[in-house]
Amino acid sequence: MRKLITAIEQANPIHLFWLIVATSIVLAARMQTIQHGWINPDSVLYLEAAKLITIGDFGGAYNIFGWPFYALCIGLVSKVTGFAAHLSAQFLNMVFFGIATASFLKIIQLAGGKNLALFAGALLLFGNLYIVGDVLEMLMRDQGFWAFYLASLVFFIRFYQQNKVLDALLWQVTAILAVLFRIEAITFLLLLPLIFVFDMHESYKQRIIKLFNTYSISLLILAIIFIAIYTIPSLNIKSFGRLQEVFNTNLWDVFSNNLISRSSTMSTQVLGEYLEEYAIPGLLITFVYVIVVKNITTLGAVGVITAALHFKNRFSQMNSHVKSVLTAVSIICVMNMALIITKVFVLSSRYVVALTFILLIVSALYLGHLFNRAKDKKQTRTLTIVSIAIVVLCLSIIKNVLPKQAGYNYMQDAVAWVKNNQHDGTVFYEDARLRYYARAPFIGSGVFDWKAIKHNVSHNPKYDYLVINFGKEDQKKRDMLLQSLPQYQEIKRFYATKNKKYSAIYQIKSTQ
């Protein structure tokens, strides 16, 4: 193990950097390969919108999804390369993860990390069971957000360190691109430059100049938007997609009313009259608990331990500018999570990843420090810890790249079976993904409820087959369906992994 650490330490930093980036692209390709065409439900929207963009129907694409930049990227790649939308999205997935990895490594370097920290960062990132094992395989906007979110931090840190205007402009361009992938990124664009307000080492004049440099493009774009709204009668804030969610005068009412209504339910139905005044504090404590647990789960065991050791030991081998920026970014990340969970009472782990990347950087710096200590023959305990960490992370990487279990592509298997056995019969596909796999016309996202299925099938008696998904809690849906459509009988099931979900195929009964 010491020989491996020594070899990595003595490697050419540039070669090591680009080797890790190249590995990340190969890893992204591998994650796509083992999917065998599987997509996330949201991916249907992006891919269908991209198909319309390739034929010039931008209005139709916007109607499918009102924040269409990712779909536009897919459509442009498809148009230029001639690739299908799905392959174009897979290509972008690889490119975006390569950019995200390069930016991740660059931040580690800017923070003072050397080869061992880069190697530690690669292990932590590639072995992350959520980022790589779960989200990377999906064709989602998230990869584009990761790429430009991390790239924007690179340029922001460089501007903070070197005060070059070009870096300030590049920070804004990349941050705006991150916003175009995920609207939540606008908080970084708007709030991160405020770090200069609290920089007591600079004069007031220098602070104002830095603020202007980091806001210049953003202010220009906002000015153009507001001028356009006030000069073109047909335009309003709704014309700019999800920006209306940010520049909404009733934003505070949305959050406060939602919190009050939920706390009222909690006080009356859970706590009762003697504890009702604790409803809001109880909800807020629950929110904090959810945020903490989500972050721990997403970060992973090795990341949690090394990050905790970093803070416990007050590890200070980090560039002061980088430390200030990462601290500010972490605060904004927590604020974003708090706003999201308060607004919708849901916190998907995907919204936690922005902070996970920051914690992985911190973890990489400390793990790199442990690698360096392990070279000393007297540090037997440290070598043992490092060896365990490497083994665990390597096993995690292997787990990430292993082929999927049987049943993973159960929906595609159901569609393939119908295609091979329908004998020119007509088919009704309940789920948007089923329709995508079958290359059926796009008629909306999501699934039909049982009443909608009954209505659709009853008014279209031409269907010879129905393909419908059921989850472990859908017995009532199944019973209602069978009672409402007695002319159909189940002929085949395809189960998902662990048999918790399945796609059922129904055939119309013979009248003979």
Stockholm file with secondary structure:
# STOCKHOLM 1.0

chainA/1-512         MRKLITAIEQANPIHLFWLIVATSIVLAARMQTIQHGWINPDSVLYLEAAKLITIGDFGGAYNIFGWPFYALCIGLVSKVTGFAAHLSAQFLNMVFFGIATASFLKIIQLAGGKNLALFAGALLLFGNLYIVGDVLEMLMRDQGFWAFYLASLVFFIRFYQQNKVLDALLWQVTAILAVLFRIEAITFLLLLPLIFVFDMHESYKQRIIKLFNTYSISLLILAIIFIAIYTIPSLNIKSFGRLQEVFNTNLWDVFSNNLISRSSTMSTQVLGEYLEEYAIPGLLITFVYVIVVKNITTLGAVGVITAALHFKNRFSQMNSHVKSVLTAVSIICVMNMALIITKVFVLSSRYVVALTFILLIVSALYLGHLFNRAKDKKQTRTLTIVSIAIVVLCLSIIKNVLPKQAGYNYMQDAVAWVKNNQHDGTVFYEDARLRYYARAPFIGSGVFDWKAIKHNVSHNPKYDYLVINFGKEDQKKRDMLLQSLPQYQEIKRFYATKNKKYSAIYQIKSTQ
#=GR chainA/1-512 SS CHHHHHHHHHSCHHHHHHHHHHHHHHHHHHHHHTTTTCCCHHHHHHHHHHHHHHTTCHHHHHHHCSSTHHHHHHHHHHHHHCCCHHHHHHHHHHHHHHHHHHHHHHHHHHTTCCHHHHHHHHHHHHTCTTIIIIITTSCCTHHHHHHHHHHHHHHHHHHHHHCCHHHHHHHHHHHHHHHHHCGGGHHHHHHGGGGGGGCTTSCHHHHHHHHHHHHHHHHHHHHHHHHHHHHCTTCCGGGGTTHHHHSCTTHHHHHHHHHHHHHHHHIIIIICTTTGGGHHHHHHHHHHHHHHHHHHHHHCHHHHHHHHHHHHTTCCCSCHHHHHHHHHHHHHHHHHHHHHHHHHSCCCGGGTHHHHHHHHHHHHHHHHHHHHHHTSTTCHHHHHHHHHHHHHHHHHHHHHHSCCCTTTTHHHHHHHHHHHHSTTCCEEECSHHHHHHTTCCCCCSSCCCHHHHHHHHHTCTTCSEEEEEECTTCHHHHHHHHHHCTTEEEEEEEECGGGSCEEEEEEECCCC
#=GC SS_cons         CHHHHHHHHHSCHHHHHHHHHHHHHHHHHHHHHTTTTCCCHHHHHHHHHHHHHHTTCHHHHHHHCSSTHHHHHHHHHHHHHCCCHHHHHHHHHHHHHHHHHHHHHHHHHHTTCCHHHHHHHHHHHHTCTTIIIIITTSCCTHHHHHHHHHHHHHHHHHHHHHCCHHHHHHHHHHHHHHHHHCGGGHHHHHHGGGGGGGCTTSCHHHHHHHHHHHHHHHHHHHHHHHHHHHHCTTCCGGGGTTHHHHSCTTHHHHHHHHHHHHHHHHIIIIICTTTGGGHHHHHHHHHHHHHHHHHHHHHCHHHHHHHHHHHHTTCCCSCHHHHHHHHHHHHHHHHHHHHHHHHHSCCCGGGTHHHHHHHHHHHHHHHHHHHHHHTSTTCHHHHHHHHHHHHHHHHHHHHHHSCCCTTTTHHHHHHHHHHHHSTTCCEEECSHHHHHHTTCCCCCSSCCCHHHHHHHHHTCTTCSEEEEEECTTCHHHHHHHHHHCTTEEEEEEEECGGGSCEEEEEEECCCC
//
